[in-house]
Amino acid sequence: MHSSIMKIEVLVKRTGCKKTEVLLENKGVLELNIKGRPENGEANLEIIRFFSRMYKRPARIIKGFKSKRKVIEI
């Protein structure tokens, strides 16, 4: 069975939060609070872990590594 690839656009609202969570969906974009800080790619790693756990599939950032707006491929 071949799984289809999904792309999700996210907007990081805050970093350094107590937990990573989806705040809301706004016009097809998921707004997130992130546990990790933006230093040394911590926030990006937390986003990858969060979506990998949520969908039980590998996730990766394909656009927006240094931006608050990112595209995640799952």
Secondary structure, 3 states (H helix, E strand, C coil): CCCCCCEEEEEEEECCCCCCEEEEEECCEEEEECCCCCHHHHHHHHHHHHHHHHHCCCCEEEECCCCCEEEEEC
